[in-house]
Amino acid sequence: MTSAETATPNGDLTLRTLAMPGDANAAGDIFGGWVMAQMDLACGIRAAEHAGGRVVTAAVNEMVFEKPMHVGDTLCVYIHIEKIGRTSMTLKVEAWAQRYLKPLREKVIVGRFVMVALDENGKPTGIDKPSGPTD
């Protein structure tokens, strides 16, 4: 077994979706921007759940493309909340590919997103910090 086959994702599985032909470039690799968009969706889901309301993406501080995604792969996005501030939170995001018709699972992209909680008027609002660990 390779280290890719024995590695495990960090964080909570927040989104799974299938990479389709319309998401690919001429070489058959999935566009990195498509994967980034799925990562952003997952961050929005996880951050809104934690904040208990509306959130927006404020920054993408890091994006490391480690391996390509291919048509037919299942994209699995894992989220770990690293830091909670007064109105924002930093999320570490791991995108993993379950390879098409294979037991192989590989990490394809790692990123860090900053999400800001908003009130009903679209202004930054406070996030309640949990008393224990963030995740």
Secondary structure in CASP SS format (residue, H / E / C, confidence):
PFRMAT SS
TARGET T0000
AUTHOR 0000-0000-0000
METHOD secondary structure of the structure
MODEL  1
M C 1.00
T C 1.00
S H 1.00
A H 1.00
E H 1.00
T H 1.00
A C 1.00
T C 1.00
P C 1.00
N C 1.00
G C 1.00
D E 1.00
L E 1.00
T E 1.00
L E 1.00
R E 1.00
T E 1.00
L E 1.00
A C 1.00
M C 1.00
P H 1.00
G H 1.00
D H 1.00
A E 1.00
N C 1.00
A C 1.00
A C 1.00
G C 1.00
D E 1.00
I E 1.00
F C 1.00
G H 1.00
G H 1.00
W H 1.00
V H 1.00
M H 1.00
A H 1.00
Q H 1.00
M H 1.00
D H 1.00
L H 1.00
A H 1.00
C H 1.00
G H 1.00
I H 1.00
R H 1.00
A H 1.00
A H 1.00
E H 1.00
H H 1.00
A H 1.00
G C 1.00
G C 1.00
R C 1.00
V E 1.00
V E 1.00
T E 1.00
A E 1.00
A E 1.00
V E 1.00
N E 1.00
E E 1.00
M E 1.00
V E 1.00
F E 1.00
E C 1.00
K C 1.00
P C 1.00
M C 1.00
H E 1.00
V C 1.00
G C 1.00
D C 1.00
T E 1.00
L E 1.00
C E 1.00
V E 1.00
Y E 1.00
I E 1.00
H E 1.00
I E 1.00
E E 1.00
K E 1.00
I E 1.00
G C 1.00
R C 1.00
T C 1.00
S E 1.00
M E 1.00
T E 1.00
L E 1.00
K E 1.00
V E 1.00
E E 1.00
A E 1.00
W E 1.00
A E 1.00
Q E 1.00
R C 1.00
Y C 1.00
L C 1.00
K C 1.00
P C 1.00
L C 1.00
R E 1.00
E E 1.00
K E 1.00
V E 1.00
I E 1.00
V E 1.00
G E 1.00
R E 1.00
F E 1.00
V E 1.00
M E 1.00
V E 1.00
A E 1.00
L E 1.00
D C 1.00
E C 1.00
N C 1.00
G C 1.00
K C 1.00
P E 1.00
T C 1.00
G C 1.00
I C 1.00
D C 1.00
K C 1.00
P C 1.00
S C 1.00
G C 1.00
P C 1.00
T C 1.00
D C 1.00
END
